[in-house]
Amino acid sequence: MSGKLVAAAVVALPLAVGGIVYASTQAKSAEQAQQIEAAIYTCPLTGEELPCPNCCPLNDEK
């Protein structure tokens, strides 16, 4: 009976570790997507989506 328990542990452990690694990777991907969305700035003059507020024509120093 002990042999079956060891075999089950040998199979279950890599699956559990793989699941944890996969979940961690997915969480990081979601965080990165939110950061990219948060970095987009919409110019009030043109309505364009720009990478930063300084890219807007309203902020051009002449």
N, C-alpha and C positions, 0 to 999 in steps of 0.2 A: 504494500500500500504506500509506503514511503517513496518508492520509485515513481509512482504516478504523481505524487505531490510535487516532487522535484521536477518532473517533466512539465507539469502544469505551470510551475513557477518560471521555468526556463522559457516557456512560450509567452506567458503573461507579462513578464518584466519588460522585454523589448517593446511590446505593444503599448504598455503604459508609458514608458519613456518617450516613445515616438509620438504618442498622443499629446503629451505635455509640450514637447518641442514644437509640434504643429500648431497647437493653440497659442503658444508664445509668439510664433512667427506671424500668425494671423492678427494678433493683437497689435504687433508692431506695424504691420501693413496698414491697419485701420488708423493708427495714430499718425502715420506719415501722410495718409490721404487727407486727414483733417488739417494737418499743418499746411499742406499745399493749398487747400481750399481757403484757409485763413489768410494766406499770403497774397491772395488776389485782391486787388484794389479796383473799384469801379470809379472811373473818372466822372465827376458830376457834369462836366462840360460836354464830353463826347459820348458818355455811356459805355466806353470801352472798358474791358477788363484788363488791367495793367498789373505788372508784377510788384509795383511799389507806388506810394503816393507821389513821389518825386518825378515819376514818369508822366504825370498828367500835365497837359499844356497850361493849366492854370498856375502851375508851380514853376514855369519857366521864368528865369530871371533875365530881364532884358536890359 
